Amino acid sequence: MVIRLALTNLALSAHLAPRLLRTLAPATLSRGVRTRPGRMGAVEGEDEPVAWKPPPGFRNWDDGDDDDGPQFDGDAPIRFAREGGERDEDEWEPPPGFVNWDDDGEPADATQRRRSALPPLRERARPQQMDAEVQMPSGFCSGCGVKFQATDMMSPGYVPASVLEERTASRREASDPQAPLVGRSKPTPRQAICQRCHTLRYQNRLPADTLRVASPISRDEAEAGPAQLQPDYFRDLLRTLYRRSCVVVCLVDLFDFHGSLIPDLPSIVGSSSLLVLVGNKVDLLPEGTNLRMLERWVRTECRRANMPPIHSLDLVSCTTGAGMPALLSKLESLMAARSTDAYVLGAANAGKSSFINRLIRNRQAPGGRPRSRKGVDAHEGDVLTTSALPGTTLGFVKASTLSGRLAIYDTPGIILPGQLTTLLNTDELAAVVPKKRSDHVSLRLGEGKSLLLGGLVRIHFRRGRPFLFTCYLANAVHIHPTATEKVDDVLARHAGELLAPPASYQRIQELGPYEARTFTITGRGWNDAAVDLVLPGLGWVAVNGVGECEVEVEVPKPTVVHLREPLLPEQSTKQSYVLQKGNKLVDKRGNTKRRASKRR
């Protein structure tokens, strides 16, 4: 009964609704709405009708009209006013600033045409890039930055007088716009380099030993050589940056981090400068290295070393170009935003000149990509001189410019005391400085055993349970485990052959007396390295084990060996454990690791 009553009411509502709407519609539509000027909306209670007035030119088209309505010609020009200058009230008046566009998509007005000739906004807002060139003043070497001279062959900057005169005349003729051209084009000025840079670049040696930068521990002025080759001269030159507002790009060698970290950097980077820290040679680390953990480790070690505040940190490889495009874009933005120059500094062999050469190659190549190096001269495209010898660059070298106003400079490498590389000659440096990813190996040492790293470093296991020692060194450094009591005999018999570098036992004696230092190490387990034994200028050795052990390390004076938190704590035992079989180091699969030289 209830359902039937509800259905009846619903049907009655549907039947009466249309009639109710037809009854109320005329009354509602007949009530006009009166609005007041300057206000939005209607005023309630006003019943005064308002008649609708059609606009000028309005025509009501009925259904019975034969005409189909107004026809518009798309090709006909738009007429805004009469030719006489008077305008009808019914004609449309263009608003101020209205521009009539032609069929070709161009504004008819000449002024608007000139504006349309400007480049698009996106193109105008593109960041400015550096010019890939070296701009050295006339009379200075573009490879090391020293001034030319033709009087003393044993001093930096020497160039034969005939060559110097020829280069000077060539530059003068190329820069003279009124120079006559007789059947030939104007010569392109060549970048002149001194004899020292030429020999280093193409023969990997120095013309004379007196042209090598002196060791920071040398106190004999007669033996040290010219003042331009003294480490203190380089430090005084770099300390002038403290009073400048600039961007300082400091390079550190990730493979030799503590051997390339500048301790007196706070006296070089002023409070008005930005410090951009660049970790170079990331390509030398083992495959699978966690870059985030590596970056965290670098920041922690910088705080422990009391480094100035770091604006940014980048991990790159100047050899392969990894991470370089992003770093160069960031550097260009910082220089443009602050309107300041940039100076690239770091310790010797940290890769400063390689960084500049990579920058120049990136900017010279089409599309910003570096040119292929296959099948060309190894030094083609390299403007600055690079070498394994410390102290290649001797002065400020203006390497690139931004917008013709701002410049980036290469600076001399700082010779740090306590580095093993300051004692080595050219051939030995070429062996200990890694050029590609090395094969790290782990050897098990117990009491009475020693580990010889070439003829340069001796590690003796004095006390404790056996530990694993993982060596991160250049592949040319031979690793040889032996009994501690036989160390002297093995060095005397096999130096330069089974144990290299150096090239002979006599050369080991020339390196000076060896200094021993003892460390007590507490292990953290077999899967995590406890500490790293840092060998400045050579690499490092990670130590894994359980319990406590005592290790003695012998190195030539004044090399300083110390401990640090492990750089790669979980990488030490990954496919690196080897055994000794004769003069070979063989892994579990039988693959030879670091085959020693054959005995002569």
LOTI-435583 format. One record per residue (C-alpha): x, y, z. Coordinates in steps of 0.05 Angstrom, whole numbers, padded with zeros to 5 digits, always signed. Layout:
XYZ ...
// end
This chain:
+00000+00000+00000 +00056+00048+00017 +00094+00033-00047 +00031+00044-00089 +00018+00112-00055 +00091+00134-00069 +00086+00116-00143 +00021+00155-00149 +00053+00218-00120 +00112+00211-00166 +00068+00206-00228 +00027+00266-00206 +00090+00308-00197 +00116+00290-00266 +00049+00309-00297 +00042+00377-00262 +00114+00401-00268 +00112+00423-00342 +00046+00461-00332 +00075+00498-00271 +00136+00519-00310 +00094+00545-00368 +00052+00585-00320 +00110+00618-00283 +00155+00631-00343 +00119+00692-00373 +00115+00726-00306 +00188+00714-00292 +00212+00736-00360 +00170+00800-00357 +00205+00824-00294 +00265+00865-00316 +00331+00872-00279 +00357+00941-00265 +00432+00951-00254 +00468+01011-00228 +00528+01038-00266 +00595+01019-00236 +00566+00959-00198 +00563+00885-00215 +00497+00848-00205 +00424+00869-00197 +00389+00907-00142 +00336+00866-00108 +00266+00894-00106 +00272+00934-00172 +00216+00916-00220 +00228+00970-00273 +00231+00936-00341 +00294+00947-00383 +00284+00942-00459 +00339+00908-00499 +00370+00953-00552 +00404+00921-00612 +00475+00946-00629 +00488+00987-00692 +00485+00945-00755 +00447+00888-00723 +00401+00849-00768 +00351+00797-00747 +00352+00739-00796 +00287+00702-00799 +00276+00632-00822 +00237+00657-00883 +00293+00700-00912 +00321+00677-00978 +00389+00707-00963 +00437+00658-00930 +00467+00712-00887 +00528+00756-00893 +00585+00730-00935 +00657+00743-00915 +00716+00745-00963 +00778+00720-00928 +00824+00752-00981 +00793+00821-00976 +00833+00871-00935 +00805+00896-00870 +00783+00969-00873 +00786+01005-00806 +00765+01075-00828 +00742+01115-00887 +00793+01144-00935 +00772+01214-00915 +00794+01201-00844 +00723+01202-00815 +00697+01139-00782 +00624+01117-00781 +00595+01101-00714 +00580+01030-00739 +00652+01016-00759 +00700+00980-00712 +00759+01021-00686 +00824+00983-00673 +00851+00989-00602 +00917+01025-00589 +00978+00983-00608 +00939+00938-00656 +00984+00909-00711 +00958+00883-00778 +00994+00818-00797 +01005+00800-00870 +00993+00732-00902 +01067+00716-00896 +01063+00720-00820 +01100+00786-00816 +01075+00851-00785 +01060+00905-00836 +01091+00960-00794 +01166+00971-00805 +01180+00978-00731 +01148+00912-00716 +01188+00880-00772 +01253+00903-00739 +01231+00874-00673 +01214+00808-00706 +01285+00804-00732 +01312+00794-00661 +01331+00722-00642 +01281+00682-00602 +01279+00692-00527 +01305+00622-00514 +01365+00634-00557 +01381+00701-00525 +01377+00670-00455 +01425+00614-00470 +01485+00614-00422 +01549+00640-00451 +01605+00590-00462 +01680+00597-00456 +01724+00609-00516 +01771+00551-00526 +01838+00585-00533 +01901+00604-00495 +01916+00678-00491 +01987+00689-00467 +02023+00756-00475 +02075+00760-00528 +02142+00733-00503 +02113+00682-00455 +02110+00606-00462 +02039+00580-00473 +02057+00512-00444 +02084+00532-00375 +02073+00608-00371 +02146+00628-00361 +02179+00686-00399 +02222+00669-00459 +02297+00680-00457 +02354+00661-00505 +02415+00667-00461 +02416+00610-00410 +02400+00539-00431 +02399+00516-00358 +02343+00564-00339 +02267+00560-00353 +02240+00594-00415 +02300+00581-00459 +02288+00585-00534 +02343+00589-00587 +02351+00659-00613 +02334+00640-00685 +02270+00606-00665 +02250+00663-00619 +02261+00714-00675 +02221+00671-00724 +02162+00664-00676 +02163+00737-00659 +02161+00758-00732 +02106+00708-00747 +02062+00736-00691 +02076+00807-00711 +02058+00793-00784 +01994+00756-00765 +01971+00812-00720 +01986+00868-00771 +01922+00883-00810 +01962+00922-00863 +02012+00866-00877 +02018+00853-00953 +01992+00787-00979 +02030+00764-01041 +01996+00702-01069 +01984+00673-01000 +01939+00680-00940 +01957+00712-00874 +01994+00663-00830 +01961+00637-00767 +02003+00652-00705 +02030+00589-00673 +02031+00579-00598 +02104+00584-00579 +02133+00539-00524 +02201+00537-00492 +02252+00482-00500 +02235+00453-00431 +02161+00445-00450 +02179+00417-00519 +02225+00363-00489 +02174+00345-00436 +02117+00341-00485 +02150+00300-00539 +02206+00263-00504 +02179+00258-00432 +02244+00282-00402 +02279+00346-00382 +02336+00377-00422 +02376+00380-00357 +02366+00359-00285 +02374+00432-00263 +02307+00448-00297 +02269+00403-00248 +02231+00436-00191 +02271+00428-00127 +02248+00384-00071 +02214+00423-00014 +02265+00395+00035 +02325+00420-00004 +02363+00475+00032 +02424+00480-00014 +02412+00541-00057 +02468+00525-00104 +02439+00456-00116 +02367+00480-00118 +02373+00520-00182 +02335+00583-00205 +02286+00618-00160 +02229+00602-00209 +02238+00528-00194 +02231+00534-00118 +02168+00509-00083 +02166+00572-00040 +02162+00614-00104 +02099+00575-00125 +02067+00584-00056 +02080+00659-00056 +02051+00664-00125 +01987+00628-00105 +01979+00668-00040 +01964+00729-00082 +01896+00698-00096 +01876+00708-00023 +01862+00783-00035 +01822+00770-00099 +01749+00754-00107 +01749+00694-00153 +01726+00622-00164 +01780+00573-00140 +01777+00505-00173 +01819+00458-00129 +01836+00390-00159 +01854+00330-00116 +01876+00262-00140 +01827+00209-00115 +01879+00154-00123 +01928+00195-00081 +01879+00237-00041 +01921+00254+00021 +01983+00260-00022 +01949+00315-00063 +01909+00352-00010 +01939+00421+00001 +01946+00434+00076 +01955+00510+00070 +01894+00520+00025 +01862+00568+00077 +01919+00617+00063 +01903+00616-00012 +01827+00618-00014 +01800+00683+00014 +01732+00694+00047 +01705+00728-00016 +01722+00669-00062 +01684+00606-00078 +01719+00539-00071 +01699+00486-00121 +01731+00419-00102 +01742+00370-00159 +01761+00298-00146 +01800+00277-00208 +01819+00208-00235 +01755+00174-00215 +01767+00126-00273 +01826+00095-00236 +01782+00069-00179 +01755-00003-00183 +01692-00016-00223 +01628-00012-00182 +01654+00042-00135 +01596+00075-00100 +01603+00148-00119 +01555+00173-00065 +01595+00139-00010 +01659+00165-00043 +01632+00237-00042 +01612+00229+00031 +01682+00203+00048 +01716+00262+00012 +01674+00313+00050 +01690+00279+00116 +01765+00279+00103 +01763+00352+00081 +01731+00371+00147 +01784+00333+00185 +01838+00369+00146 +01807+00438+00164 +01794+00455+00091 +01757+00520+00075 +01682+00515+00064 +01667+00478-00001 +01616+00508-00048 +01609+00445-00089 +01643+00377-00100 +01649+00342-00167 +01679+00274-00183 +01708+00274-00254 +01760+00243-00299 +01800+00291-00342 +01825+00232-00383 +01758+00201-00403 +01716+00264-00394 +01668+00233-00344 +01631+00288-00305 +01666+00344-00343 +01607+00374-00382 +01566+00386-00319 +01627+00415-00283 +01643+00463-00340 +01571+00487-00344 +01571+00499-00269 +01637+00537-00273 +01612+00581-00330 +01549+00598-00290 +01588+00615-00227 +01636+00660-00265 +01580+00696-00302 +01538+00705-00239 +01595+00733-00198 +01633+00767-00255 +01698+00738-00231 +01756+00698-00260 +01770+00625-00242 +01837+00596-00222 +01853+00521-00225 +01901+00499-00172 +01924+00436-00137 +01984+00394-00118 +02034+00370-00170 +02007+00314-00215 +01935+00326-00192 +01914+00338-00264 +01907+00414-00270 +01936+00420-00340 +01897+00359-00363 +01834+00393-00337 +01848+00455-00379 +01865+00413-00441 +01799+00375-00432 +01762+00441-00427 +01793+00466-00491 +01780+00401-00529 +01707+00401-00506 +01696+00473-00530 +01734+00463-00596 +01696+00400-00616 +01630+00407-00653 +01570+00402-00607 +01614+00407-00545 +01637+00334-00552 +01711+00317-00547 +01745+00297-00612 +01765+00225-00622 +01837+00212-00603 +01844+00148-00644 +01895+00150-00699 +01922+00221-00683 +01982+00248-00647 +01977+00238-00572 +01991+00313-00562 +01944+00340-00615 +01896+00389-00583 +01936+00392-00518 +01955+00465-00508 +01985+00461-00439 +02045+00417-00424 +02030+00355-00383 +02081+00307-00353 +02090+00259-00295 +02145+00304-00269 +02120+00351-00214 +02124+00425-00228 +02110+00426-00303 +02071+00492-00301 +02114+00550-00275 +02067+00610-00278 +01996+00633-00290 +01970+00612-00359 +01907+00646-00385 +01873+00586-00416 +01801+00607-00434 +01756+00667-00433 +01681+00678-00421 +01647+00734-00459 +01715+00764-00474 +01719+00791-00402 +01727+00734-00353 +01784+00683-00357 +01804+00616-00328 +01877+00607-00308 +01922+00548-00299 +01969+00555-00240 +02034+00521-00218 +02027+00456-00180 +02045+00458-00107 +02102+00411-00087 +02081+00379-00021 +02133+00353+00028 +02129+00281+00048 +02112+00255-00022 +02151+00196-00050 +02147+00225-00120 +02195+00282-00102 +02251+00230-00098 +02239+00193-00163 +02267+00206-00233 +02227+00209-00297 +02226+00134-00312 +02206+00117-00241 +02151+00169-00240 +02123+00141-00305 +02118+00073-00270 +02087+00094-00203 +02036+00145-00231 +01977+00103-00256 +01949+00117-00325 +01893+00066-00325 +01852+00025-00276 +01898-00020-00236 +01888-00091-00213 +01883-00089-00137 +01904-00153-00102 +01897-00179-00031 +01953-00220+00002 +01950-00257+00068 +02007-00240+00116 +02024-00270+00183 +02080-00264+00233 +02149-00267+00202 +02124-00246+00132 +02137-00182+00093 +02108-00149+00031 +02154-00112-00017 +02123-00059-00062 +02176-00055-00115 +02240-00031-00082 +02206+00030-00052 +02163+00006+00006 +02171-00052+00056 +02113-00075+00100 +02131-00123+00157 +02079-00162+00197 +02107-00162+00267 +02053-00190+00312 +01982-00216+00312 +01936-00263+00275 +01940-00263+00199 +01910-00204+00161 +01893-00188+00089 +01932-00131+00056 +01899-00103-00008 +01945-00061-00051 +01919-00004-00094 +01980+00014-00136 +01998+00025-00208 +02005-00040-00247 +02078-00026-00261 +02095-00030-00187 +02114-00103-00173 +02087-00135-00109 +02127-00191-00077 +02113-00226-00010 +02172-00259+00024 +02200-00278+00093 +02221-00218+00135 +02290-00247+00147 +02303-00251+00072 +02283-00179+00054 +02353-00151+00048 +02378-00209+00007 +02318-00207-00041 +02327-00133-00052 +02401-00140-00066 +02390-00197-00116 +02326-00176-00152 +02321-00101-00149 +02303-00074-00217 +02280-00142-00243 +02232-00179-00196 +02225-00115-00155 +02215-00051-00195 +02216+00008-00192 +02271+00031-00182 +02315+00003-00236 +02373-00023-00193 +02396-00036-00122 +02444+00023-00129 +02385+00067-00143 +02351+00043-00079 +02412+00065-00040 +02410+00133-00074 +02340+00145-00049 +02370+00155+00020 +02360+00121+00087 +02295+00085+00101 +02253+00105+00160 +02209+00054+00197 +02143+00069+00230 +02100+00020+00270 +02024+00018+00272 +01976-00021+00315 +01913-00040+00277 +01847-00068+00304 +01808-00107+00253 +01734-00098+00237 +01722-00166+00204 +01740-00198+00138 +01686-00161+00098 +01705-00090+00119 +01772-00056+00117 +01796-00030+00184 +01844+00024+00159 +01883+00047+00098 +01959+00052+00100 +01970+00116+00060 +02033+00119+00017 +02036+00191-00009 +02052+00193-00083 +02044+00118-00092 +01974+00095-00070 +01947+00059-00009 +01941-00010+00024 +01875-00031+00057 +01879-00077+00118 +01826-00129+00134 +01824-00178+00191 +01800-00198+00260 +01834-00180+00325 +01895-00137+00334 +01960-00135+00295 +02025-00096+00293 +02052-00073+00226 +02118-00037+00210 +02126+00004+00146 +02193+00026+00118 +02197+00082+00066 +02252+00130+00044 +02258+00195+00081 +02222+00244+00082 +02160+00204+00059 +02106+00206+00113 +02062+00144+00120 +01998+00149+00161 +01931+00115+00173 +01862+00138+00151 +01790+00114+00148 +01784+00064+00090 +01767+00095+00023 +01734+00031-00004 +01716-00009+00059 +01675-00063+00023 +01716-00067-00041 +01780-00098-00013 +01763-00172-00017 +01719-00172-00079 +01752-00219-00129 +01821-00194-00108 +01850-00248-00062 +01912-00280-00094 +01965-00331-00078 +02039-00332-00095 +02063-00385-00143 +02137-00375-00158 +02143-00304-00185 +02069-00299-00202 +02008-00276-00164 +01948-00321-00183 +01875-00313-00162 +01826-00369-00146 +01810-00379-00220 +01882-00386-00239 +01887-00318-00272 +01955-00284-00265 +01955-00217-00229 +02014-00170-00237 +02064-00217-00269 +02134-00199-00246 +02190-00184-00294 +02232-00242-00319 +02299-00251-00285 +02358-00232-00328 
// end
